[in-house]
Amino acid sequence: MDEKIHEECGVFGVWAPGRDVARLTYFALRALQHRGQESAGIAVGNGSTVLVRKDLGLVTQVFTDSDLSAMPGKVACGHCRYGTAGAKGWESAQPHLSVVDDVVLALAHNGTLVNFEALRRELIEMGIPFRSNTDSEVAAKLIGYFTQRAGRLRSGIAHTMRMLEGGYAMVLVRENALYAFRDPHGIRPLVLGRLGDDGWVVASETCALDIVGATLVREIEPGEIVRVSDDGIRSERGRVPGARANCIFEHVYFSRPDSVVRGSSFYLMRHNMGRRLARETPVDADLVISVPDSGTPAAEGFAQELGIPFGTGLIKNRYVARTFIQPTQELRQMGVRLKLNALPDVVRGKRLVMVDDSIVRGTTSRQIVRMLKAAGATEVHVRSASPMVAWPCFYGIDTGSQDQLIAAQMSLDEIRAHIEADSVGFLSVEGLLACVPEDGYCTACFTGDYPVEIPRSWWEERFLPGREPNNLEAASEASRTPLAEVPVE
């Protein structure tokens, strides 16, 4: 089990007549590759239909130059996936397709829909076929179903949004238009950018805008539908917004440090998290090091706050990527050494503070502590730039069940002993929130307070005995209505 928490995916969309939208999408997905490495796909609308190319693997493995040359058009969407809800085979690669009469729709989705299983059963009973068991395909087929009934795609999207519960940011293309829409709590991120005089892009992060030369305009608002076509750009409300609940882990780990939200870079926020962590859990040490690369901004802030030197004590192998070649048992036992190695000349004889972005399952932290002490460190004090992750996520993160989370089962001193550190410390929830802009965040992974109701069928086997989620907002009545009974204008 990988120590790191993983996002489900990254999404991108572009409307740019006269430009090579397939290649723009390819490079944007390269910028978003950190959000998902299992599969990648691009769909292009060429004015008469939608062409799709998708497969398992990294973006560079899925697409060739000839693939992109064979996909001309003026509108496109792209997706890179790390699967959480549903199977992880080729059928789960996105964008997913849906057909309404002779109109082909392609949907790219980031997030998890907590009520997709019930919706999928209803659609199957209506005779609608599926190629996967993913929540994303449910959304694609549901949009097709409501569009067929309403006779208008925007109405189909709006009706679908009223039926969906969970966290989602979606980008959809048809042959001549781009659509982008977001869940009513804004759990999953989505931004809008301008590309030249007549182009528009949407993306999970601003780093994807940067690589294609687009300028950030604003976030897609919770519950909003944005449409771009020959008629220009239009916005309408697909669902009434709820209480704002942006995923706090975007700030801790998921988003690239050079991406920006609400005027602040994630690098600066993480640097400030390290400074706050140093004030909350100070330690007398000779050197601060990071677990590269995600722990580096916080480690720099920690060192600066306490006036302790910052150094490179761990080297990361940047060429270790996801692979479909299964390792042998001997390679599994190497564990973290496939990705990290200690620098004895730096750590020997030193009292170290090792700063990581988070401690989730504890297995990697223990391996790194052992590695540093074997390299000659006299003490290793472990610090986490996020609070204790004690509750599973249901909105697009693969934290699985509560029994996989070390903070749900052990006290602070037990965690210290388990990872074999000389001390351990975590940033407080209050400290984390003080380092991010404004308010309105989902902190369920730290607190157990979930902004969207979790169906019992999802959580009853994923919590430890005596633990239950605190649902802050009940699922809407509309989402509980049988599909055949939903009134359509």
C-alpha positions in Angstrom: 0.0 0.0 0.0 1.5 3.3 -1.1 1.9 5.8 1.8 0.8 8.8 -0.2 -2.8 9.9 -0.6 -3.7 10.1 -4.2 -6.1 12.3 -6.1 -8.4 10.7 -8.6 -7.5 12.7 -11.7 -6.9 15.9 -13.6 -9.2 17.4 -16.2 -8.7 20.0 -19.0 -10.9 21.5 -21.6 -10.2 24.0 -24.5 -12.2 25.9 -27.0 -9.8 27.4 -29.5 -10.9 27.7 -33.2 -7.9 27.7 -35.5 -5.6 26.1 -33.0 -4.3 22.5 -32.5 -6.6 21.7 -29.6 -5.4 18.1 -29.4 -1.8 19.1 -28.8 -2.8 21.9 -26.4 -4.7 19.3 -24.4 -1.8 16.9 -24.5 0.6 19.4 -23.0 -2.0 20.5 -20.4 -2.3 16.8 -19.3 1.5 16.6 -19.1 1.3 19.5 -16.6 -1.5 17.6 -14.7 0.2 14.2 -14.8 0.8 14.3 -11.0 -2.9 14.0 -10.4 -3.2 10.6 -12.1 -0.8 8.1 -13.8 -3.0 5.1 -14.6 -4.6 6.2 -17.8 -5.0 9.2 -20.1 -7.4 10.3 -22.8 -8.3 13.1 -25.2 -11.6 13.8 -27.0 -11.8 16.3 -29.8 -14.9 17.9 -31.4 -14.4 18.6 -35.1 -17.7 20.2 -35.9 -19.4 17.1 -37.0 -18.5 14.4 -34.4 -16.2 13.7 -31.4 -13.1 11.6 -31.8 -11.6 9.9 -28.7 -8.2 8.4 -28.0 -7.5 6.9 -24.5 -5.5 4.1 -23.0 -3.7 2.9 -19.9 -0.4 4.6 -19.0 1.2 8.0 -18.7 0.3 10.8 -21.1 3.6 10.3 -23.0 2.9 6.5 -23.3 -0.7 6.9 -24.6 -0.2 9.5 -27.3 2.1 9.7 -30.3 2.6 12.6 -32.7 0.5 10.8 -35.3 -2.4 10.3 -32.8 -2.5 14.0 -32.2 -2.2 14.9 -35.9 -5.3 12.6 -36.6 -7.5 14.6 -34.2 -8.1 18.1 -35.7 -10.9 20.3 -34.3 -11.7 23.4 -32.4 -12.8 22.0 -29.0 -11.3 19.2 -26.8 -11.2 17.8 -23.3 -8.6 15.6 -21.7 -8.2 13.4 -18.6 -5.5 11.7 -16.6 -6.7 9.2 -14.1 -5.9 7.7 -10.7 -8.8 5.4 -10.0 -10.7 5.3 -6.8 -14.4 4.5 -7.7 -14.7 1.6 -10.0 -12.4 -0.7 -11.9 -8.9 0.2 -13.0 -8.8 -1.3 -16.5 -9.0 0.2 -20.0 -12.8 0.5 -19.7 -12.4 3.0 -16.9 -10.1 5.3 -18.9 -11.7 8.6 -19.7 -13.2 10.6 -21.4 -16.4 8.5 -21.3 -18.8 8.6 -24.2 -22.6 9.0 -24.4 -24.7 9.4 -27.5 -27.9 11.4 -27.8 -29.6 10.6 -31.1 -26.6 11.3 -33.5 -24.7 13.7 -31.1 -21.6 12.2 -29.4 -20.7 13.5 -25.9 -17.4 13.0 -24.2 -17.1 13.6 -20.4 -14.0 13.9 -18.2 -14.6 13.8 -14.5 -12.5 14.5 -11.3 -14.0 13.4 -8.1 -16.3 10.7 -6.6 -20.1 10.5 -6.7 -21.3 8.9 -3.5 -24.7 7.9 -4.9 -23.6 6.5 -8.3 -24.3 2.9 -7.5 -28.1 3.5 -7.0 -28.2 5.7 -10.2 -26.3 3.0 -12.1 -28.9 0.4 -11.1 -31.7 2.6 -12.3 -30.1 3.3 -15.6 -29.4 -0.4 -16.2 -33.0 -1.2 -15.4 -34.0 1.3 -18.1 -31.9 -0.7 -20.6 -28.9 1.8 -20.7 -25.7 -0.2 -21.3 -22.4 0.3 -19.4 -18.8 -0.6 -20.3 -17.4 0.0 -16.8 -18.6 0.3 -13.2 -17.2 3.8 -12.7 -19.1 6.7 -11.3 -17.8 8.8 -14.2 -19.6 6.7 -16.8 -22.8 6.9 -14.7 -22.6 10.7 -15.0 -22.0 10.5 -18.8 -25.0 8.2 -19.3 -27.2 10.3 -17.0 -26.4 13.4 -18.9 -27.4 11.6 -22.1 -30.6 10.3 -20.5 -31.8 13.7 -19.3 -30.6 15.5 -22.5 -32.8 13.0 -24.5 -35.8 13.9 -22.3 -35.2 17.6 -22.2 -34.0 18.1 -25.8 -31.2 20.4 -24.7 -27.8 19.6 -23.4 -27.6 22.3 -20.8 -30.8 21.2 -19.3 -29.5 17.6 -19.3 -26.4 18.7 -17.4 -28.5 20.7 -14.9 -30.8 17.9 -14.2 -27.9 15.5 -13.8 -26.2 17.9 -11.3 -29.4 17.8 -9.2 -29.2 14.0 -9.1 -25.5 13.8 -8.2 -24.1 13.8 -4.6 -20.4 14.0 -3.9 -17.5 15.9 -5.1 -17.0 16.5 -8.8 -15.5 18.8 -11.4 -16.5 17.8 -15.0 -15.6 18.9 -18.5 -17.7 17.8 -21.4 -17.4 18.3 -25.2 -19.7 17.8 -28.1 -18.8 18.4 -31.7 -19.1 22.2 -31.5 -19.2 23.2 -27.8 -17.4 22.9 -24.4 -19.1 22.6 -21.1 -17.6 22.8 -17.6 -19.4 22.3 -14.3 -18.7 21.8 -10.6 -20.4 20.3 -7.5 -22.4 22.7 -5.4 -19.9 22.6 -2.5 -16.9 23.2 -4.7 -15.1 20.2 -3.3 -13.1 19.4 -6.4 -11.2 22.3 -8.1 -11.9 23.8 -11.5 -10.6 27.1 -13.0 -11.4 29.1 -16.1 -8.7 30.7 -18.3 -8.5 32.9 -21.4 -6.5 31.8 -24.4 -5.7 34.7 -26.8 -8.6 36.8 -28.1 -11.2 34.0 -28.8 -10.0 30.9 -26.9 -11.1 29.6 -23.5 -9.7 26.8 -21.3 -10.8 25.1 -18.1 -8.5 23.0 -15.9 -8.1 21.3 -12.5 -5.1 23.6 -11.8 -3.6 26.8 -13.0 -0.3 25.1 -13.9 -2.2 23.6 -16.9 -3.2 27.1 -18.0 0.4 28.2 -17.8 1.8 25.6 -20.1 -0.7 26.4 -22.9 -0.2 30.2 -22.5 -3.6 30.9 -21.0 -4.4 33.6 -18.4 -6.4 32.8 -15.3 -9.8 34.4 -15.2 -11.5 32.9 -12.2 -12.7 29.7 -10.6 -15.7 27.9 -11.9 -18.2 28.6 -9.1 -19.8 25.7 -7.1 -23.0 24.6 -8.9 -22.1 26.6 -12.0 -22.3 25.5 -15.7 -20.1 27.3 -18.2 -20.7 26.8 -21.9 -18.3 27.9 -24.7 -19.3 27.8 -28.4 -19.5 29.9 -31.5 -22.1 32.0 -29.6 -19.4 33.0 -27.0 -19.1 32.1 -23.3 -22.2 31.7 -21.1 -22.8 30.9 -17.5 -25.8 29.6 -15.7 -26.6 27.9 -12.4 -27.1 24.2 -12.6 -27.7 23.7 -8.9 -28.1 25.9 -5.9 -24.7 26.2 -4.2 -24.3 24.7 -0.7 -21.8 25.6 2.0 -18.3 26.0 0.5 -16.1 22.9 1.1 -13.0 23.1 -1.0 -10.7 20.0 -0.5 -8.0 21.1 2.0 -5.6 18.4 0.7 -5.3 20.4 -2.5 -3.3 22.9 -0.4 -1.4 20.3 1.6 -0.3 18.0 -1.2 -2.3 17.5 -4.4 -1.8 20.7 -6.4 1.5 21.5 -7.9 3.5 24.1 -5.9 3.4 26.6 -8.8 -0.4 26.5 -9.2 -2.3 29.4 -7.7 -5.7 29.7 -5.9 -7.3 32.9 -4.7 -4.2 34.9 -5.4 -1.8 32.6 -3.5 0.6 30.0 -4.7 0.5 26.5 -3.1 4.2 26.8 -2.5 3.8 29.9 -0.3 1.0 28.3 1.6 3.0 25.1 2.3 6.0 27.3 3.3 3.8 29.0 5.8 2.5 25.6 7.0 6.1 24.7 7.8 6.6 27.9 9.8 3.4 27.3 11.7 4.4 23.7 12.4 7.7 24.9 13.8 5.9 27.2 16.2 3.5 24.4 17.3 6.0 21.6 17.5 9.5 23.0 17.9 12.5 20.7 18.3 16.3 21.2 19.1 18.1 19.8 16.1 21.1 20.3 13.8 19.5 20.0 10.4 16.0 20.1 8.8 15.5 17.9 5.7 12.4 17.1 3.7 10.8 14.1 2.2 11.1 15.2 -1.5 9.5 16.7 -3.3 6.1 17.4 -1.6 7.6 18.0 1.8 10.2 20.6 0.7 8.3 23.9 0.9 7.1 23.1 4.5 10.6 21.9 5.5 12.1 25.2 4.2 9.5 27.1 6.3 10.2 25.0 9.4 13.9 25.6 9.1 13.5 29.3 8.6 11.2 29.7 11.5 13.5 28.0 14.0 16.8 29.2 12.5 18.0 25.7 11.8 19.9 24.9 8.6 18.0 23.2 5.8 19.7 20.6 3.8 19.2 17.7 1.3 19.3 14.5 3.3 17.2 12.4 0.9 17.6 12.0 -2.9 14.6 11.1 -4.9 14.7 8.9 -8.0 12.5 10.9 -10.3 12.3 8.2 -12.9 10.2 5.8 -10.7 6.7 6.1 -12.2 3.7 3.8 -12.1 4.3 0.6 -14.0 2.2 -2.4 -15.1 5.2 -4.7 -14.4 4.5 -6.3 -11.0 7.6 -6.3 -8.7 8.9 -9.4 -7.1 8.7 -10.0 -3.4 12.4 -9.1 -3.1 11.7 -5.7 -4.8 8.7 -5.1 -2.6 10.9 -5.6 0.4 13.2 -2.8 -0.9 10.1 -0.6 -0.4 11.0 3.1 -0.3 14.5 2.6 -1.5 13.2 2.4 -5.0 12.2 6.0 -4.7 14.5 7.5 -2.0 18.0 7.2 -0.8 19.8 8.8 2.1 22.9 11.0 1.8 25.3 9.8 4.6 27.7 12.7 4.1 24.8 15.1 5.0 23.0 13.3 7.8 25.9 11.4 9.6 26.2 12.6 13.2 23.3 14.9 12.9 20.1 15.4 14.9 17.6 15.6 12.1 14.1 17.0 11.7 12.4 15.2 8.8 9.4 17.1 7.4 6.8 15.4 5.2 3.6 16.8 3.8 1.5 14.2 5.7 1.7 10.9 7.5 -1.1 8.6 6.4 -0.3 4.9 6.9 3.1 5.2 8.6 4.9 2.5 6.6 7.0 4.8 4.5 7.8 7.1 7.4 9.2 4.1 9.4 11.3 3.0 6.4 12.8 6.5 5.9 13.6 6.8 9.6 15.4 3.5 9.6 17.3 4.5 6.4 18.4 7.8 8.0 19.6 6.2 11.1 21.4 3.5 9.1 23.1 6.4 7.3 24.4 7.8 10.6 21.8 10.2 11.9 21.9 10.3 15.7 18.2 11.4 16.1 15.3 11.7 13.6 12.4 13.9 14.6 9.4 13.5 12.3 7.1 16.4 11.5 3.9 16.4 9.4 2.8 19.6 7.7 -0.8 18.4 7.8 -3.0 17.3 10.8 -3.5 13.7 11.6 -5.5 11.9 8.8 -7.9 9.8 10.8 -11.0 9.6 8.6 -11.4 8.2 5.0 -12.4 10.4 2.2 -15.4 9.7 -0.1 -15.0 12.6 -2.5 -12.2 11.6 -4.8 -9.2 10.5 -2.6 -8.0 6.9 -2.1 -7.7 6.8 1.7 -9.8 3.6 1.7 -10.9 2.4 5.1 -10.2 3.8 8.5 -8.2 0.8 9.6 -5.5 1.8 7.0 -5.0 5.2 8.7 -2.4 5.2 11.5 -3.8 8.2 13.2 -7.2 6.5 13.6 -5.7 3.6 15.6 -2.7 5.0 17.5 -2.0 7.8 20.0 0.8 10.3 19.2 3.3 8.4 21.3 2.2 5.1 19.7 2.8 6.6 16.3 6.3 7.8 17.4 7.1 4.3 18.5 5.7 2.7 15.4 7.7 4.8 13.0 10.8 4.5 15.3 11.3 8.3 15.5 12.7 10.2 18.4 9.7 12.5 18.3 6.7 13.1 16.1 4.5 16.2 15.6 1.5 17.2 13.4 0.2 20.6 12.4 -3.1 21.4 14.1 -6.3 21.8 12.0 -6.5 25.4 13.3 -2.9 26.0 12.2 -3.5 24.6 8.8 -6.6 26.7 8.2 -4.6 29.8 9.3 -2.2 29.2 6.4 -4.8 29.0 3.5 -6.8 31.9 2.0 -10.3 32.7 3.4 -12.5 29.9 4.6 -14.8 27.2 3.4 -12.9 23.9 3.4 -13.7 20.2 3.6 -11.6 18.9 6.5 -13.4 15.6 6.9 -10.2 13.5 6.6 -9.0 15.2 9.9 -12.3 15.8 11.7 -14.9 13.3 10.4 -17.2 16.2 9.5 -18.4 15.4 6.0 -20.1 18.2 3.9 -22.2 15.8 1.8 -24.1 12.9 3.3 -22.4 9.5 2.9 -24.8 6.6 2.2 -24.6 3.9 4.8 -23.8 1.3 2.2 -20.6 3.1 1.5 -19.3 3.7 5.0 -20.6 0.9 7.2 -17.6 -1.3 6.5 -15.0 1.4 6.2 -15.0 2.8 9.7 -13.6 1.3 12.9 -16.1 0.0 15.5 -18.0 2.8 17.2 -17.0 5.4 14.5 -19.6 7.0 12.3 -19.4 10.0 9.9 -20.9 13.3 10.9 -22.9 14.4 7.9 -23.2 18.1 7.9 -25.8 18.3 5.1 -28.4 15.7 4.1 -28.6 14.6 0.5 -31.1 16.7 -1.5 -34.6 15.4 -2.1 -34.1 15.8 -5.8 -31.2 13.3 -5.7 -33.5 10.7 -3.9 -36.2 10.9 -6.6 -36.5 7.9 -9.0 -35.1 8.9 -12.4 -38.4 8.2 -14.2 -40.3 10.5 -11.8 -37.9 13.5 -12.2 -39.9 16.3 -14.0 -38.0 17.7 -17.0 -38.8 21.1 -18.5 
